[in-house]
């Protein structure tokens, strides 16, 4: 069963409701889950915050020190609203997001930080290819 959901001025989004294990609650993008036989609704920001909290706990357990700051990477095609939603998720998770960077920028920074044999005078041309589950991005 397919339904079209239109929230205000957003473009209609096609949802295959038979494949969803959640309920979409208009007009806000709330996702409702059955938890302990009780329906609980979360915003996408709250769900991402839960993931950030879990990553924070793992980092604290591995390093033995409290984690207060983070750097988040997002796909280059994220809109400004989606980027602000990620910052909101970090705030909900209780971490200070120092920087929000594109995924290909994060790959380039990682390459440049660990590459110690770069020449001082001659330019080096490098391509960064990000093959994700739904898109491919190439930056040079």
C-alpha positions in Angstrom: 0.0 0.0 0.0 1.5 3.4 -1.0 0.3 6.7 0.3 1.4 10.2 -0.5 2.1 12.5 2.5 2.3 16.2 2.0 3.4 18.4 4.9 2.7 22.1 4.1 5.0 23.4 1.4 7.2 20.3 1.2 7.1 18.2 -1.9 5.0 15.1 -1.7 6.9 12.1 -0.3 6.1 8.6 -1.3 5.9 6.2 1.6 5.6 2.5 1.4 3.7 2.1 4.6 3.6 -1.7 4.5 7.4 -1.7 4.9 7.6 0.7 7.8 7.8 -0.7 11.3 6.7 2.8 12.5 3.8 5.1 12.1 4.3 8.6 10.6 2.5 11.2 12.6 1.7 14.4 10.7 2.2 17.4 10.7 5.6 17.0 12.3 7.9 14.2 11.1 7.3 12.1 14.2 8.0 8.4 14.2 5.9 6.3 16.6 7.2 3.0 18.0 5.6 0.5 20.2 7.9 0.2 23.3 6.8 -1.9 26.3 3.3 -2.1 24.8 3.1 1.7 24.8 3.3 4.0 21.7 6.2 6.4 21.9 6.9 9.1 19.3 10.3 10.6 18.4 11.5 13.2 16.0 14.3 12.3 13.6 16.6 14.6 15.7 15.8 12.6 18.8 16.6 9.3 17.0 19.9 10.6 15.8 20.7 12.0 19.3 20.2 8.4 20.6 22.8 7.2 18.2 25.2 10.0 19.2 24.7 9.1 22.9 25.6 5.5 22.2 28.7 6.6 20.2 29.6 8.9 23.1 29.3 6.0 25.6 31.6 3.8 23.4 34.2 6.6 23.1 34.2 7.2 26.8 34.5 3.5 27.6 37.4 3.2 25.1 39.3 6.3 26.1 38.5 6.4 29.8 37.8 10.1 29.7 34.5 12.0 29.4 33.5 13.1 25.9 32.1 16.7 25.7 32.8 17.8 22.1 32.4 16.1 18.7 32.8 16.7 15.0 30.0 15.4 12.8 30.1 14.6 9.1 27.2 14.8 6.8 26.7 14.0 3.1 27.4 16.9 0.8 23.8 16.9 -0.5 22.3 17.7 3.0 20.2 20.9 3.0 20.7 23.6 5.5 17.7 22.4 7.4 19.1 18.9 7.6 22.5 20.3 8.8 20.7 22.3 11.5 18.8 19.1 12.5 22.2 17.3 13.0 23.4 20.2 15.2 20.1 19.9 17.2 20.6 16.2 17.6 24.1 16.8 19.0 22.6 19.3 21.5 19.9 16.9 22.5 22.7 14.2 23.0 24.5 16.6 25.4 27.7 17.1 23.2 29.1 20.3 21.8 29.4 20.0 18.0 32.6 21.9 17.2 32.4 21.4 13.4 29.9 20.0 10.9 31.8 18.9 7.8 31.0 17.2 4.5 31.9 13.5 4.3 34.4 14.1 1.5 36.0 17.0 3.4 36.4 14.7 6.3 38.1 12.1 4.1 40.4 14.8 2.6 41.4 16.0 6.0 42.1 12.5 7.2 44.2 11.9 4.1 46.2 15.2 4.6 46.7 14.7 8.3 48.3 11.2 7.9 50.1 11.7 4.6 53.6 12.8 5.6 55.4 12.5 2.3 53.7 15.3 0.4 56.1 17.6 -1.6 56.5 21.1 -0.4 56.7 22.7 -3.9 54.9 20.6 -6.5 51.1 20.3 -6.4 49.6 16.9 -5.9 46.2 16.1 -7.4 44.1 13.7 -5.4 40.5 12.5 -6.0 38.3 11.6 -3.1 35.5 9.2 -4.0 32.7 8.6 -1.5 30.6 5.6 -2.5 27.6 5.5 -0.2 24.5 3.4 -0.1 22.4 5.9 -2.1 24.9 8.2 -3.8 28.4 8.6 -5.1 30.4 11.8 -4.6 33.7 12.7 -6.2 35.8 15.7 -5.1 39.1 16.7 -6.5 
